[in-house]
Amino acid sequence: MSVQGEITLPGDKSISHRALMFSALGDGLSRLENLNPGADLKTTQTALSNCGIEITEKKSVVEVQGGGLRPFRQPEHPLYCGNSGTTTRLMLGLLAAHPIHVQFNGDDSLHKRPMDRVFRPLQQMGANVSARDRKYLPVMLSGRDLWALDYELPYASAQVKSAILLAGLHARGQTTVKSPAYSRDHTEQLLKAMGARVTVKGRQVSIKPLTKPLKAVDLTIPGDFSAAAFFITAALLVPDSDLIIRKVGINPTRIAFLHAVQEMGANITIANKEKHFGEAVADLRIRSSNLKSIRIHPEHIPNLIDELPLIALLASQAKGETIVRGAAELRVKESDRITSIVSNMSAWGSKIFESEDGFSIEGPTTLRGGAVKTFKDHRIAMTMGVAGLISKLPAVLDNSTCVDISHPGFFEELRNISS
């Protein structure tokens, strides 16, 4: 068996969330092509619709009728955010200055994920927010006038940064967010492209309040690099593989995984670079490679967090000991991803050891395969699905539908390129 062919991927999930939300503040009709089709995006779309935003789907294009500076109406019911932390945290910032009363709910997993990291800066801006145990969903938000904030993040977080910047669009004065490390900058890039007054100086981002609606856009969302990472891993690990991924986003704040695997010895070629609305796009060619171990330091984590389960899989086939530290944030994702990946890889015979803020793993090791406990976590399910390509026995997942959160059709795509 090898991994061969050419693929294109669903639109970037992070950009898709933001494109939907920002288009609501537009001065007309925005057309969004290749929007991510996952359940998380449907959640954001429904939440916006419930707040009065007109959204229609026409074949492969989603159209959002912008409502100008104050487009949101009082929803009749609580906003159900499903499993999507991005929907919850960004919508809190987006709605904080609008005169509506909103309750945010979600599934069992989302109710266990901390939201106080967003509450604290928004409350400092004057937002009226309350929550269960001052930390968890359900959350009540009563929109009101906000004042600007100069805020230093205790740790790098694109979601918290974005929530503050979105609240700053309707605050009195200039809002500034300083980060200890670089994180995803899709919010800054797209807001700037749509006409917001955004200034970026290193790890500091400032935004001035809107005096007119954002510009409506015709935007094709680039392929999701986090989705590409699974196919990159498959092509690197399966012998005699040669895979091309077309038009995938290679935003510099998103490709720490690419740099990590290149350090491990990955044979990857980047071609046909372009830029759209500030976002870099390119084709990737991946060939199977002999890998060596690396060390992942805390400063690498913010832009690598979603791909760390894949690093564990790659490390199981790399020569030497790979060590990941500073990744405690993995414990408050859709599952405790440190425990989730360590328990699954260990059960398959990998020499992997859990620590409080990461893991270490010795390779190479032959993987047994067999049963997988997904913890209803899409990234764990997809990682172990890829692992099944090189294990003695096929992967048998206890829940394969959880991948629909981000990539419906993932397993079919994986089967199509592996033969």
One Martini backbone bead per residue (centre of mass of N, CA, C, O) as a GRO file, in nm:
protein
  419
    1MET     BB    1   0.099   0.034   0.018
    2SER     BB    2   0.001   0.374  -0.078
    3VAL     BB    3   0.025   0.732  -0.115
    4GLN     BB    4  -0.179   0.882  -0.374
    5GLY     BB    5  -0.205   1.193  -0.544
    6GLU     BB    6  -0.477   1.438  -0.553
    7ILE     BB    7  -0.583   1.711  -0.332
    8THR     BB    8  -0.855   1.873  -0.179
    9LEU     BB    9  -0.974   2.089   0.081
   10PRO     BB   10  -1.134   2.208   0.313
   11GLY     BB   11  -1.191   2.480   0.458
   12ASP     BB   12  -1.078   2.678   0.681
   13LYS     BB   13  -1.198   2.694   0.995
   14SER     BB   14  -1.098   2.965   1.109
   15ILE     BB   15  -1.176   3.141   0.863
   16SER     BB   16  -1.474   3.064   0.843
   17HIS     BB   17  -1.574   3.181   1.104
   18ARG     BB   18  -1.480   3.475   1.045
   19ALA     BB   19  -1.625   3.527   0.777
   20LEU     BB   20  -1.909   3.507   0.888
   21MET     BB   21  -1.892   3.724   1.114
   22PHE     BB   22  -1.779   3.971   0.950
   23SER     BB   23  -2.006   3.980   0.732
   24ALA     BB   24  -2.228   4.091   0.927
   25LEU     BB   25  -2.057   4.385   0.916
   26GLY     BB   26  -2.136   4.452   0.638
   27ASP     BB   27  -2.229   4.645   0.323
   28GLY     BB   28  -2.325   4.350   0.215
   29LEU     BB   29  -2.263   4.094  -0.002
   30SER     BB   30  -2.121   3.789   0.086
   31ARG     BB   31  -1.893   3.548  -0.072
   32LEU     BB   32  -1.843   3.202   0.027
   33GLU     BB   33  -1.591   2.980  -0.062
   34ASN     BB   34  -1.508   2.686   0.082
   35LEU     BB   35  -1.651   2.629   0.326
   36ASN     BB   36  -1.661   2.473   0.598
   37PRO     BB   37  -1.863   2.163   0.654
   38GLY     BB   38  -1.873   2.148   0.945
   39ALA     BB   39  -2.039   2.154   1.246
   40ASP     BB   40  -1.911   2.414   1.362
   41LEU     BB   41  -2.010   2.599   1.126
   42LYS     BB   42  -2.311   2.549   1.164
   43THR     BB   43  -2.316   2.679   1.440
   44THR     BB   44  -2.238   2.964   1.355
   45GLN     BB   45  -2.461   3.005   1.146
   46THR     BB   46  -2.699   2.968   1.343
   47ALA     BB   47  -2.626   3.190   1.544
   48LEU     BB   48  -2.647   3.424   1.342
   49SER     BB   49  -2.936   3.373   1.251
   50ASN     BB   50  -3.057   3.409   1.545
   51CYS     BB   51  -2.937   3.727   1.516
   52GLY     BB   52  -3.045   3.818   1.204
   53ILE     BB   53  -2.874   3.674   0.987
   54GLU     BB   54  -2.850   3.642   0.641
   55ILE     BB   55  -2.826   3.299   0.520
   56THR     BB   56  -2.708   3.140   0.218
   57GLU     BB   57  -2.716   2.851  -0.006
   58LYS     BB   58  -2.515   2.806  -0.322
   59LYS     BB   59  -2.389   2.537  -0.338
   60SER     BB   60  -2.049   2.645  -0.285
   61VAL     BB   61  -2.205   2.903  -0.167
   62VAL     BB   62  -2.198   3.153   0.088
   63GLU     BB   63  -2.440   3.396   0.187
   64VAL     BB   64  -2.394   3.727   0.338
   65GLN     BB   65  -2.596   3.968   0.489
   66GLY     BB   66  -2.512   4.259   0.569
   67GLY     BB   67  -2.591   4.499   0.858
   68GLY     BB   68  -2.358   4.651   0.963
   69LEU     BB   69  -2.288   4.788   1.268
   70ARG     BB   70  -2.604   4.686   1.377
   71PRO     BB   71  -2.723   4.360   1.309
   72PHE     BB   72  -2.833   4.257   1.584
   73ARG     BB   73  -3.072   4.043   1.724
   74GLN     BB   74  -3.289   3.911   1.932
   75PRO     BB   75  -3.294   3.610   2.048
   76GLU     BB   76  -3.527   3.352   2.124
   77HIS     BB   77  -3.278   3.172   2.192
   78PRO     BB   78  -3.034   3.001   2.275
   79LEU     BB   79  -2.698   2.955   2.201
   80TYR     BB   80  -2.586   2.677   2.027
   81CYS     BB   81  -2.233   2.548   2.027
   82GLY     BB   82  -2.179   2.267   2.092
   83ASN     BB   83  -1.821   2.198   2.028
   84SER     BB   84  -1.755   2.520   1.991
   85GLY     BB   85  -1.518   2.738   2.103
   86THR     BB   86  -1.505   2.948   1.879
   87THR     BB   87  -1.793   3.037   1.877
   88THR     BB   88  -1.812   3.130   2.169
   89ARG     BB   89  -1.569   3.330   2.198
   90LEU     BB   90  -1.627   3.514   1.947
   91MET     BB   91  -1.928   3.584   2.007
   92LEU     BB   92  -1.877   3.734   2.267
   93GLY     BB   93  -1.720   3.966   2.130
   94LEU     BB   94  -1.924   4.043   1.902
   95LEU     BB   95  -2.183   4.097   2.121
   96ALA     BB   96  -2.096   4.280   2.374
   97ALA     BB   97  -2.202   4.579   2.232
   98HIS     BB   98  -2.492   4.468   2.207
   99PRO     BB   99  -2.851   4.513   2.269
  100ILE     BB  100  -2.838   4.204   2.405
  101HIS     BB  101  -2.962   3.882   2.520
  102VAL     BB  102  -2.744   3.598   2.598
  103GLN     BB  103  -2.730   3.244   2.571
  104PHE     BB  104  -2.481   2.994   2.628
  105ASN     BB  105  -2.447   2.673   2.480
  106GLY     BB  106  -2.371   2.308   2.498
  107ASP     BB  107  -2.210   2.044   2.521
  108ASP     BB  108  -2.052   1.853   2.745
  109SER     BB  109  -1.768   1.935   2.659
  110LEU     BB  110  -1.804   2.249   2.659
  111HIS     BB  111  -1.889   2.262   2.970
  112LYS     BB  112  -1.566   2.187   3.046
  113ARG     BB  113  -1.468   2.453   2.919
  114PRO     BB  114  -1.293   2.730   2.962
  115MET     BB  115  -1.409   3.097   2.966
  116ASP     BB  116  -1.253   3.310   3.151
  117ARG     BB  117  -1.034   3.409   2.947
  118VAL     BB  118  -1.261   3.595   2.818
  119PHE     BB  119  -1.412   3.743   3.045
  120ARG     BB  120  -1.199   3.922   3.176
  121PRO     BB  121  -1.147   4.129   2.945
  122LEU     BB  122  -1.445   4.198   2.888
  123GLN     BB  123  -1.504   4.308   3.174
  124GLN     BB  124  -1.287   4.536   3.150
  125MET     BB  125  -1.476   4.666   2.911
  126GLY     BB  126  -1.792   4.619   3.045
  127ALA     BB  127  -1.899   4.349   3.035
  128ASN     BB  128  -2.195   4.140   3.080
  129VAL     BB  129  -2.083   3.851   3.256
  130SER     BB  130  -2.197   3.513   3.315
  131ALA     BB  131  -2.126   3.198   3.507
  132ARG     BB  132  -2.056   2.893   3.579
  133ASP     BB  133  -1.836   2.922   3.824
  134ARG     BB  134  -1.703   3.163   3.658
  135LYS     BB  135  -1.633   2.958   3.374
  136TYR     BB  136  -1.894   2.808   3.263
  137LEU     BB  137  -2.123   2.666   3.109
  138PRO     BB  138  -2.350   2.871   3.115
  139VAL     BB  139  -2.385   3.190   2.942
  140MET     BB  140  -2.425   3.539   3.017
  141LEU     BB  141  -2.518   3.813   2.790
  142SER     BB  142  -2.510   4.178   2.820
  143GLY     BB  143  -2.521   4.424   2.619
  144ARG     BB  144  -2.283   4.705   2.603
  145ASP     BB  145  -2.097   4.952   2.659
  146LEU     BB  146  -1.755   5.006   2.566
  147TRP     BB  147  -1.415   5.001   2.649
  148ALA     BB  148  -1.106   5.021   2.613
  149LEU     BB  149  -0.803   4.803   2.582
  150ASP     BB  150  -0.500   4.705   2.760
  151TYR     BB  151  -0.376   4.378   2.685
  152GLU     BB  152  -0.211   4.101   2.854
  153LEU     BB  153  -0.142   3.799   2.780
  154PRO     BB  154  -0.057   3.511   2.959
  155TYR     BB  155  -0.117   3.365   2.678
  156ALA     BB  156  -0.134   3.226   2.381
  157SER     BB  157  -0.447   3.333   2.202
  158ALA     BB  158  -0.655   3.359   1.937
  159GLN     BB  159  -0.938   3.364   2.069
  160VAL     BB  160  -0.894   3.588   2.278
  161LYS     BB  161  -0.785   3.801   2.091
  162SER     BB  162  -1.038   3.808   1.906
  163ALA     BB  163  -1.252   3.886   2.113
  164ILE     BB  164  -1.127   4.161   2.183
  165LEU     BB  165  -1.122   4.282   1.895
  166LEU     BB  166  -1.430   4.262   1.847
  167ALA     BB  167  -1.507   4.444   2.082
  168GLY     BB  168  -1.329   4.690   1.973
  169LEU     BB  169  -1.519   4.772   1.730
  170HIS     BB  170  -1.730   4.903   1.985
  171ALA     BB  171  -1.531   5.080   2.132
  172ARG     BB  172  -1.382   5.329   2.330
  173GLY     BB  173  -1.125   5.332   2.144
  174GLN     BB  174  -0.817   5.176   2.163
  175THR     BB  175  -0.731   4.839   2.116
  176THR     BB  176  -0.492   4.622   2.294
  177VAL     BB  177  -0.289   4.328   2.216
  178LYS     BB  178  -0.068   4.123   2.405
  179SER     BB  179   0.180   3.870   2.331
  180PRO     BB  180   0.416   3.618   2.421
  181ALA     BB  181   0.319   3.491   2.143
  182TYR     BB  182   0.252   3.358   1.856
  183SER     BB  183  -0.056   3.357   1.673
  184ARG     BB  184  -0.313   3.341   1.506
  185ASP     BB  185  -0.395   3.594   1.225
  186HIS     BB  186  -0.682   3.595   1.083
  187THR     BB  187  -0.823   3.836   1.205
  188GLU     BB  188  -0.631   4.060   1.113
  189GLN     BB  189  -0.630   4.001   0.809
  190LEU     BB  190  -0.941   4.022   0.751
  191LEU     BB  191  -1.008   4.294   0.877
  192LYS     BB  192  -0.815   4.455   0.702
  193ALA     BB  193  -0.940   4.367   0.423
  194MET     BB  194  -1.235   4.496   0.533
  195GLY     BB  195  -1.135   4.795   0.677
  196ALA     BB  196  -1.004   4.782   0.932
  197ARG     BB  197  -0.824   4.937   1.206
  198VAL     BB  198  -0.520   4.776   1.185
  199THR     BB  199  -0.234   4.707   1.406
  200VAL     BB  200   0.095   4.558   1.360
  201LYS     BB  201   0.346   4.483   1.629
  202GLY     BB  202   0.426   4.201   1.625
  203ARG     BB  203   0.263   4.093   1.928
  204GLN     BB  204   0.092   4.355   1.854
  205VAL     BB  205  -0.261   4.455   1.864
  206SER     BB  206  -0.460   4.706   1.701
  207ILE     BB  207  -0.796   4.866   1.744
  208LYS     BB  208  -1.045   5.048   1.593
  209PRO     BB  209  -1.334   5.170   1.571
  210LEU     BB  210  -1.607   5.168   1.395
  211THR     BB  211  -1.746   5.403   1.130
  212LYS     BB  212  -1.797   5.159   0.935
  213PRO     BB  213  -1.854   4.918   0.754
  214LEU     BB  214  -1.758   4.649   0.628
  215LYS     BB  215  -1.646   4.485   0.367
  216ALA     BB  216  -1.746   4.314   0.124
  217VAL     BB  217  -1.693   3.967   0.007
  218ASP     BB  218  -1.496   3.758  -0.218
  219LEU     BB  219  -1.429   3.431  -0.082
  220THR     BB  220  -1.173   3.189  -0.085
  221ILE     BB  221  -1.110   2.924   0.102
  222PRO     BB  222  -0.857   2.774   0.214
  223GLY     BB  223  -0.712   2.507   0.287
  224ASP     BB  224  -0.678   2.308   0.562
  225PHE     BB  225  -0.397   2.254   0.744
  226SER     BB  226  -0.500   2.063   0.967
  227ALA     BB  227  -0.601   1.859   0.757
  228ALA     BB  228  -0.334   1.818   0.601
  229ALA     BB  229  -0.168   1.684   0.831
  230PHE     BB  230  -0.287   1.396   0.797
  231PHE     BB  231  -0.183   1.351   0.501
  232ILE     BB  232   0.109   1.404   0.554
  233THR     BB  233   0.147   1.173   0.753
  234ALA     BB  234   0.067   0.943   0.567
  235ALA     BB  235   0.289   0.995   0.346
  236LEU     BB  236   0.538   0.969   0.537
  237LEU     BB  237   0.473   0.663   0.651
  238VAL     BB  238   0.406   0.545   0.381
  239PRO     BB  239   0.539   0.368   0.159
  240ASP     BB  240   0.577   0.504  -0.158
  241SER     BB  241   0.488   0.800  -0.136
  242ASP     BB  242   0.281   1.052  -0.339
  243LEU     BB  243   0.160   1.377  -0.252
  244ILE     BB  244  -0.095   1.622  -0.346
  245ILE     BB  245  -0.177   1.951  -0.218
  246ARG     BB  246  -0.418   2.184  -0.295
  247LYS     BB  247  -0.468   2.494  -0.188
  248VAL     BB  248  -0.318   2.556   0.088
  249GLY     BB  249  -0.277   2.693   0.384
  250ILE     BB  250   0.038   2.901   0.481
  251ASN     BB  251   0.027   3.043   0.730
  252PRO     BB  252   0.279   3.120   0.949
  253THR     BB  253   0.078   3.065   1.214
  254ARG     BB  254   0.013   2.739   1.105
  255ILE     BB  255   0.319   2.584   1.024
  256ALA     BB  256   0.467   2.431   1.260
  257PHE     BB  257   0.433   2.142   1.158
  258LEU     BB  258   0.603   2.168   0.907
  259HIS     BB  259   0.867   2.239   1.054
  260ALA     BB  260   0.879   1.987   1.233
  261VAL     BB  261   0.890   1.769   1.001
  262GLN     BB  262   1.139   1.884   0.865
  263GLU     BB  263   1.321   1.832   1.115
  264MET     BB  264   1.258   1.513   1.088
  265GLY     BB  265   1.286   1.473   0.745
  266ALA     BB  266   1.085   1.578   0.553
  267ASN     BB  267   0.947   1.541   0.217
  268ILE     BB  268   0.879   1.877   0.118
  269THR     BB  269   0.699   2.066  -0.129
  270ILE     BB  270   0.670   2.410  -0.234
  271ALA     BB  271   0.407   2.554  -0.447
  272ASN     BB  272   0.230   2.802  -0.584
  273LYS     BB  273   0.232   3.082  -0.459
  274GLU     BB  274  -0.017   3.278  -0.279
  275LYS     BB  275  -0.249   3.567  -0.229
  276HIS     BB  276  -0.548   3.606  -0.006
  277PHE     BB  277  -0.642   3.827   0.205
  278GLY     BB  278  -0.340   3.769   0.342
  279GLU     BB  279  -0.337   3.464   0.245
  280ALA     BB  280  -0.147   3.190   0.217
  281VAL     BB  281  -0.098   2.983  -0.081
  282ALA     BB  282  -0.046   2.623  -0.167
  283ASP     BB  283   0.143   2.357  -0.280
  284LEU     BB  284   0.186   2.011  -0.178
  285ARG     BB  285   0.465   1.776  -0.158
  286ILE     BB  286   0.463   1.428  -0.048
  287ARG     BB  287   0.709   1.205   0.085
  288SER     BB  288   0.836   0.945   0.196
  289SER     BB  289   1.010   0.913   0.525
  290ASN     BB  290   1.286   0.944   0.726
  291LEU     BB  291   1.280   0.977   1.077
  292LYS     BB  292   1.344   1.204   1.347
  293SER     BB  293   1.385   1.332   1.637
  294ILE     BB  294   1.238   1.577   1.867
  295ARG     BB  295   1.190   1.902   2.025
  296ILE     BB  296   0.917   2.047   2.203
  297HIS     BB  297   0.858   2.366   2.291
  298PRO     BB  298   0.658   2.599   2.439
  299GLU     BB  299   0.691   2.817   2.200
  300HIS     BB  300   0.555   2.607   1.981
  301ILE     BB  301   0.256   2.542   2.068
  302PRO     BB  302   0.032   2.749   1.966
  303ASN     BB  303   0.100   2.651   1.641
  304LEU     BB  304   0.065   2.311   1.734
  305ILE     BB  305  -0.172   2.199   1.905
  306ASP     BB  306  -0.354   2.030   1.692
  307GLU     BB  307  -0.087   1.838   1.597
  308LEU     BB  308   0.025   1.662   1.840
  309PRO     BB  309  -0.091   1.379   1.783
  310LEU     BB  310   0.082   1.351   1.521
  311ILE     BB  311   0.356   1.370   1.654
  312ALA     BB  312   0.324   1.105   1.807
  313LEU     BB  313   0.303   0.924   1.560
  314LEU     BB  314   0.568   1.003   1.421
  315ALA     BB  315   0.753   0.935   1.668
  316SER     BB  316   0.694   0.622   1.657
  317GLN     BB  317   0.878   0.629   1.362
  318ALA     BB  318   1.119   0.757   1.495
  319LYS     BB  319   1.446   0.823   1.568
  320GLY     BB  320   1.414   0.825   1.896
  321GLU     BB  321   1.345   1.096   2.123
  322THR     BB  322   1.041   1.256   2.182
  323ILE     BB  323   0.961   1.590   2.313
  324VAL     BB  324   0.680   1.734   2.496
  325ARG     BB  325   0.629   2.076   2.604
  326GLY     BB  326   0.379   2.306   2.709
  327ALA     BB  327   0.074   2.129   2.663
  328ALA     BB  328  -0.173   2.175   2.870
  329GLU     BB  329  -0.402   2.266   2.671
  330LEU     BB  330  -0.482   1.972   2.582
  331ARG     BB  331  -0.672   1.918   2.842
  332VAL     BB  332  -0.901   2.151   2.710
  333LYS     BB  333  -1.029   2.005   2.494
  334GLU     BB  334  -1.246   1.782   2.367
  335SER     BB  335  -1.013   1.649   2.517
  336ASP     BB  336  -0.766   1.486   2.681
  337ARG     BB  337  -0.504   1.464   2.464
  338ILE     BB  338  -0.288   1.334   2.625
  339THR     BB  339  -0.442   1.085   2.727
  340SER     BB  340  -0.566   0.995   2.457
  341ILE     BB  341  -0.298   0.937   2.298
  342VAL     BB  342  -0.143   0.767   2.504
  343SER     BB  343  -0.348   0.535   2.541
  344ASN     BB  344  -0.360   0.446   2.242
  345MET     BB  345  -0.058   0.408   2.177
  346SER     BB  346   0.003   0.212   2.409
  347ALA     BB  347  -0.204  -0.011   2.321
  348TRP     BB  348  -0.021  -0.042   2.040
  349GLY     BB  349   0.303  -0.034   2.159
  350SER     BB  350   0.397   0.232   2.243
  351LYS     BB  351   0.667   0.444   2.373
  352ILE     BB  352   0.469   0.623   2.587
  353PHE     BB  353   0.484   0.927   2.801
  354GLU     BB  354   0.333   1.094   3.053
  355SER     BB  355   0.274   1.437   3.129
  356GLU     BB  356   0.149   1.723   3.244
  357ASP     BB  357   0.262   1.891   2.952
  358GLY     BB  358   0.286   1.597   2.793
  359PHE     BB  359   0.536   1.400   2.608
  360SER     BB  360   0.704   1.087   2.544
  361ILE     BB  361   0.888   0.919   2.261
  362GLU     BB  362   0.984   0.605   2.126
  363GLY     BB  363   1.181   0.517   1.834
  364PRO     BB  364   1.085   0.271   1.656
  365THR     BB  365   0.742   0.122   1.627
  366THR     BB  366   0.529  -0.132   1.620
  367LEU     BB  367   0.192  -0.138   1.541
  368ARG     BB  368  -0.094  -0.318   1.618
  369GLY     BB  369  -0.371  -0.214   1.664
  370GLY     BB  370  -0.727  -0.169   1.669
  371ALA     BB  371  -0.858  -0.038   1.924
  372VAL     BB  372  -1.045   0.282   1.966
  373LYS     BB  373  -1.051   0.567   2.178
  374THR     BB  374  -1.187   0.884   2.099
  375PHE     BB  375  -1.357   1.072   2.299
  376LYS     BB  376  -1.514   1.237   2.077
  377ASP     BB  377  -1.245   1.312   1.904
  378HIS     BB  378  -1.149   1.408   1.598
  379ARG     BB  379  -0.830   1.404   1.621
  380ILE     BB  380  -0.806   1.121   1.735
  381ALA     BB  381  -0.955   0.968   1.513
  382MET     BB  382  -0.769   1.060   1.275
  383THR     BB  383  -0.498   0.970   1.383
  384MET     BB  384  -0.576   0.662   1.414
  385GLY     BB  385  -0.653   0.626   1.120
  386VAL     BB  386  -0.366   0.672   1.015
  387ALA     BB  387  -0.227   0.451   1.188
  388GLY     BB  388  -0.380   0.212   1.038
  389LEU     BB  389  -0.185   0.214   0.780
  390ILE     BB  390   0.078   0.087   0.977
  391SER     BB  391  -0.063  -0.143   1.106
  392LYS     BB  392  -0.136  -0.468   1.156
  393LEU     BB  393  -0.410  -0.362   1.237
  394PRO     BB  394  -0.690  -0.220   1.211
  395ALA     BB  395  -0.881   0.042   1.282
  396VAL     BB  396  -1.121   0.056   1.569
  397LEU     BB  397  -1.374   0.271   1.614
  398ASP     BB  398  -1.610   0.396   1.851
  399ASN     BB  399  -1.606   0.691   1.681
  400SER     BB  400  -1.641   0.834   1.353
  401THR     BB  401  -1.847   1.091   1.355
  402CYS     BB  402  -1.669   1.316   1.500
  403VAL     BB  403  -1.533   1.428   1.228
  404ASP     BB  404  -1.774   1.624   1.141
  405ILE     BB  405  -1.678   1.882   1.280
  406SER     BB  406  -1.436   1.922   1.036
  407HIS     BB  407  -1.441   1.631   0.830
  408PRO     BB  408  -1.630   1.531   0.616
  409GLY     BB  409  -1.500   1.244   0.455
  410PHE     BB  410  -1.218   1.156   0.557
  411PHE     BB  411  -1.210   0.840   0.520
  412GLU     BB  412  -1.266   0.841   0.219
  413GLU     BB  413  -1.016   1.003   0.139
  414LEU     BB  414  -0.810   0.805   0.258
  415ARG     BB  415  -0.892   0.564   0.079
  416ASN     BB  416  -0.843   0.698  -0.206
  417ILE     BB  417  -0.510   0.735  -0.148
  418SER     BB  418  -0.508   0.429  -0.050
  419SER     BB  419  -0.342   0.115  -0.212
   0.00000   0.00000   0.00000
